[in-house]
Amino acid sequence: MSRYVTFRSERLRLSFLLEKKRMAMLFVSMLILLILSIVSIGEGTLYISPLRTVQVLWAGPHGEAMESIVIWNFRLPRLIMACLAGMALALAGTIMQGVVRNPLASPDIIGITSGAAMAAVLFLAIFSLKTSIFLMPVFAFAGALLVAVFIYLAAWKKGISPSRIILVGLGVSALLEALKTLFLIFSPIAVLSQAKVWLTGTVYGANWDTVLYYSPWLILFVPILFTLSRRLNIQVLGNELPTLLGGRLQLQRFALIFTAAGLAGSAVAFVGSVGFIGLMAPHISRRIVGGSHGILLVCSAVMGAILLVAADLVGRTLFAPRDIPAGVFTAVIGAPFFLYMLIKVKRQQG
């Protein structure tokens, strides 16, 4: 009996080979996300059992029970927003680790998230009262893209060294964080209070309008990413071999960085600077499904959603009735994880 499943489509000019065991692991991950989502929807001041939660969801948004109002108007959009943002941050992290060829690369560590956050803070201070708040993702995307391109160019020296781009990214990130703090100190109190919780990273207050305005960003960038997934497999081979194979290395690399900036920047604009998901999700996914970026991207998206939904659930329930930002808990887990990866990489190089 074959260990693999083959998929071919002449019309789409697409073919790939999937290992059954890895597909089973991916299915288990999706099942975990589904169960966690049902539990998350039911938890809160008004507790709703998992069975009752499923019944309310199945009945639709027009039920008259109090549970229906709570689930459909408050908890479900918050859950969906956590899933979408977690997926975007995880996908951006997977891209950066593939392009940079460094397991420590992620949008928040090398400064892309800081660029998006800085641009979003500037928008809040200057334009939020003059124009729609839903233009903020455009500013965040522009900030993320500018920082990503600057880091890439600053780290270039007859090619890109994985260690050099990490060092440059850490320096740029520290500078942007300092400038952002300085800017907030001199900002009006209204901007400071608005940005304070948001910068920590939270899906608090998410509603259907938030989901509606955020979804097009994923609809735009996710298909681009999966179109480029084969190119991402080539990127991990280095600079020489892809060129010999005929790949337009730099153009593909820019397209991938552009996509990562779009995913990370838009997520930051809506949920703030949620850290370390872009670092943790790809590593966990590689343990589950391996390093081929086709299935790895799917698993990373699922794992990113699991991490952010779990962090939001803990933040809502652990210190209830206080609502702790999800970014606090991703940082609590992510910081030791980063140190572990740093030690592991150092041992491998030494």
HELIX and SHEET records of a PDB file:
HELIX    1   1 LYS A   20  GLY A   42  1                                  23    
HELIX    2   2 PRO A   50  ALA A   59  1                                  10    
HELIX    3   3 MET A   66  VAL A   70  1                                   5    
HELIX    4   4 ILE A   71  ARG A   75  3                                   5    
HELIX    5   5 LEU A   76  VAL A  100  1                                  25    
HELIX    6   6 ILE A  112  ILE A  126  1                                  15    
HELIX    7   7 ILE A  133  LEU A  135  5                                   3    
HELIX    8   8 MET A  136  ALA A  154  1                                  19    
HELIX    9   9 PRO A  162  ILE A  185  1                                  24    
HELIX   10  10 ILE A  189  THR A  200  1                                  12    
HELIX   11  11 TRP A  208  THR A  227  1                                  20    
HELIX   12  12 SER A  229  GLN A  235  1                                   7    
HELIX   13  13 GLU A  240  LEU A  244  1                                   5    
HELIX   14  14 LEU A  249  VAL A  271  1                                  23    
HELIX   15  15 ILE A  277  VAL A  289  1                                  13    
HELIX   16  16 HIS A  293  THR A  317  1                                  25    
HELIX   17  17 ALA A  326  GLN A  349  1                                  24    
SHEET    1   A 2 TYR A   4  SER A   9  0                                        
SHEET    2   A 2 LEU A  14  GLU A  19 -1                                        
END                                                                             
